[in-house]
Amino acid sequence: MKSSGIQTPKSGKRSKFGSIKKRPYKSFEQRIKIKEEQMKTKELAKLLLERELREKIEENKKRQETNSSAETFQIIKDTSKIKKMKKKQLKSLTKKDIVTMK
């Protein structure tokens, strides 16, 4: 005994997804418009991020300039002093180019 056209399992269960309704398809022109809008928004987002990054970089440069002007430093000519220093003192040491500092 076969039913007319619709195939169902013997147990009588039907598929779970039969009740889900699909969205109506969008026309080609609508899809193109949506893609163009998405591209525009991505470009705007990139521009905003670039501006923010530039501002942050400029702020960091200004901070470094103010910090470097307030820094005091000593030139170590005798390298044997470095060998005698403790670990805590060695951590605070940094190499810098003297020509750029002046």
Secondary structure, 3 states (H helix, E strand, C coil): CCCCCCCCCCCCCCCCCCCCCCCCCCCHHHHHHHHHHHHHHHHHHHHHHHHHHHHHHHHHHHHHHHHHHHCCCCCCCCCHHHHHCCHHHHHCCCCCCHHHHC
